[in-house]
Amino acid sequence: MTLLYLQEITWIIGIVTFIGGIAAFLFKKIVIEPLQKSIDSLNETLKDFKLSTDRKITLIEDEIDVLKEKTTRHDEQIKTLFRGGNSND
């Protein structure tokens, strides 16, 4: 009687462990893997977005530098014109 009872417990534990393993495997395949693929895809998208944004920022900064140079040149030209205009009066 005790031996049979112990065998039944062992058998039930084996079945529960087997079913738990199947459930864990299915959970991994159904939930974890698609979620991981989505996370990886999002990560790649964010990397591409960062690169694109960095390139655009660099272009804008370069354009700002050129405009600063032009503005400085124009300021100097305006000052020269006003100085030249006052000396002729």
C-alpha positions as CSV (number, residue, x, y, z in Angstrom):
1,M,0.0,0.0,0.0
2,T,2.7,2.5,0.9
3,L,4.8,1.5,-2.1
4,L,1.8,2.0,-4.4
5,Y,1.1,5.4,-2.8
6,L,4.7,6.4,-3.3
7,Q,4.7,5.3,-6.9
8,E,1.5,7.3,-7.5
9,I,3.1,10.4,-6.1
10,T,6.2,9.9,-8.2
11,W,4.0,9.3,-11.3
12,I,2.0,12.5,-10.6
13,I,5.1,14.5,-10.0
14,G,6.5,13.2,-13.3
15,I,3.4,14.1,-15.2
16,V,3.2,17.6,-13.6
17,T,6.8,18.2,-14.4
18,F,6.3,17.0,-18.0
19,I,3.2,19.2,-18.5
20,G,5.1,22.2,-16.8
21,G,8.0,21.7,-19.3
22,I,5.6,21.7,-22.2
23,A,3.8,24.8,-20.8
24,A,7.2,26.6,-20.4
25,F,8.2,25.6,-23.9
26,L,4.9,26.9,-25.4
27,F,5.1,30.1,-23.4
28,K,8.6,30.7,-24.7
29,K,7.6,30.0,-28.3
30,I,4.3,31.9,-28.2
31,V,5.1,34.9,-26.0
32,I,8.9,35.3,-25.4
33,E,10.2,34.8,-28.9
34,P,7.8,37.2,-30.7
35,L,8.4,39.7,-27.9
36,Q,12.1,39.4,-28.3
37,K,11.8,39.8,-32.1
38,S,9.8,43.0,-31.6
39,I,12.3,44.4,-29.1
40,D,15.2,43.7,-31.5
41,S,13.3,45.3,-34.3
42,L,12.5,48.3,-32.2
43,N,16.2,48.5,-31.2
44,E,17.3,48.5,-34.8
45,T,14.7,51.2,-35.7
46,L,16.0,53.4,-32.8
47,K,19.6,52.9,-33.9
48,D,18.7,54.0,-37.5
49,F,16.7,56.9,-36.1
50,K,19.6,58.0,-34.0
51,L,22.0,57.8,-36.9
52,S,19.7,59.8,-39.2
53,T,19.1,62.4,-36.5
54,D,22.8,62.7,-35.8
55,R,23.5,63.2,-39.6
56,K,20.7,65.9,-39.8
57,I,22.0,67.7,-36.7
58,T,25.5,67.7,-38.2
59,L,24.2,69.2,-41.4
60,I,22.2,71.8,-39.5
61,E,25.3,72.7,-37.4
62,D,27.4,73.0,-40.5
63,E,24.8,75.3,-42.1
64,I,24.7,77.4,-38.9
65,D,28.4,77.8,-39.1
66,V,28.3,79.0,-42.7
67,L,25.5,81.5,-41.8
68,K,27.5,82.8,-38.9
69,E,30.4,83.4,-41.2
70,K,28.2,85.2,-43.7
71,T,26.6,87.3,-41.0
72,T,30.0,88.3,-39.6
73,R,31.1,89.2,-43.2
74,H,28.0,91.2,-43.8
75,D,28.3,93.0,-40.4
76,E,31.9,94.0,-41.4
77,Q,30.7,95.2,-44.8
78,I,27.9,97.3,-43.3
79,K,30.4,98.9,-40.8
80,T,32.8,99.6,-43.6
81,L,30.0,101.2,-45.7
82,F,28.9,103.4,-42.8
83,R,32.4,104.4,-42.0
84,G,33.1,105.3,-45.6
85,G,29.8,107.2,-45.9
86,N,30.6,109.4,-42.8
87,S,34.1,110.3,-44.0
88,N,32.7,111.7,-47.3
89,D,30.3,114.1,-45.6
